[in-house]
Amino acid sequence: MTQRDQHLTPERLRRAYGDAPASFNQGVEDTLLRLTTREEQPKMKKKLSVALAIALIVTMLCTVAYAVTVLTTAQRFGAYYGEDAQTRLSAGQQMQVEQSHTVGDVTYTLQDVVWSEGILYGTIVAAPKAGANVVLLPEDFEQTGPFGYDPYNSGVGEAEVPADAKSFRQVAEERGAALVMPRAIPEGYGGTGGDVGIFFEPHLDGTVVYSFEVWGDPEKSWQKEDPETGKFTQFGGIDQADAYTLDIYLSAAPVGEDGLPNYDARIAENWEVTVTAKPEATKAE
Amino acid sequence: MVSETSFVTQVREKREMLYRLSVSLVRSDADAQDAVQQALEKAWQHRDRVEEGAFVPYLTRIVINECKTQLRRKRRTIPSENLEALGGVSEQPDLALRDALDRLPEKLRTPLVLHYMEGMPLADVSRVLRLPESTVRSRVHRARQALRKAWQEGGENG
């Protein structure tokens, strides 16, 4: 063991980043002061048209109907990253999908995949399996949190929570249903590692919608910024092709009365799914 | 539900950890500060829906999300050698070790930072990173091996 090796303690590693600079600490304190002293603004409820309100009520009443219209991957990333992302993904190579796979009491449907600039983007809808009496509780969400709303406010879920919203646990108890925690995460691409990003949120129809971006081979990925224009360009490590095979980790874990998933009882599978280009899909690059 | 007092206390207690985590991801003090402040805003808005004992993993997850959002919006890499020139670092960081850490893939570095460096329990890291505990354990192990190798190589070369 070398002298260097002996010093790789947690304390030593923490020193690699040094202490937080004064500007960072001051920024945190300023934020805390602002948050704790500002007046709470009453949350504005979105104005709902009569038709939309009726549709919403019907959706909530139909506890076994999960055929909600999900935004496309381009729309979801547009809401998450901004309009440029939606424009870019809308012009990307659109793939034929709508394939489903069931794990435990959860059915996962890959509804939409787009290749753009070396990166695969997609959306997966998790819904209770037909006939299964379960309520899906997404990871990071609390059983006491409002059912169907998105406290992480990713921009695509319903963030404004009405005062009378029921919790996941309450909905499950009313239905005599079990709480189940789903998971859907791609495992990179082609065994090359590389970055995978996801965001997800629950919806009032009981689904949990996941969107992902898979960068592929990190050796081929690059990003650069034009120093003069500030324009940013990027490219992932997945070559354009007529078909792509994704390896997606899927699981369903029962949730205990304490609201925590029981990972020992989790059912998990890797779903290998191949998507092919739509006939009308043009070469994006 | 996280009370106002508890929110402030826990944020102050974890401030250094949040700094190290965020700067390990975005590699810039300014971006780390932005990411943490954004995360605090979001966590504050939803503090009434978070259980007290789950607050730190919850906040950690939001900080990671904010860091990744910043990276994707503004992909840029600032070599650690330039950090001092930006006036961002106060207490003499170990740049050689930091460089070795920066060379780890993010999927290995973040579990290492959270579990080994910051002492977060495996179960919490698993929840934060949405990975099975066994995967977290394995990544921490691989990260330590890779870091040791990178650091020793750095020592031989430097």
Interface residues (C-beta under 8 A of the other chain):
Chain A: T2 R4 D5 L8 P10 R12 L13 R14 R15 A16 Y17 G18 D19 A20 P21 A22 S23 F24 N25 G27 V28 T31 L32 L35 T36 Y80 Y81 G82 E139 D140 E142 T144 G145 P146 P151 Y152 N153 R183 I185 G193 D195 G197 I198 F199 P218 Q223 K224 E225 F232 Q234 G259 Y263 A268
Chain B: E4 V8 V11 R12 R15 E16 L18 Y19 R20 V23 S24 D29 A32 Q33 V36 Q37 L40 E41 K42 W44 Q45 H46 R49 V50 E51 A54 Y58 R61 I62 N65 K68 T69 R72 R73 K74 R75 R76 G88 V89 S90 E91 Q92 P93 D94 L97 R98 L101 P105 E106 K107 L112 V113 Y116 M117 E118 G119 S126 R127 R130 P132 E133 R144 L147 R148 W151 Q152 G155
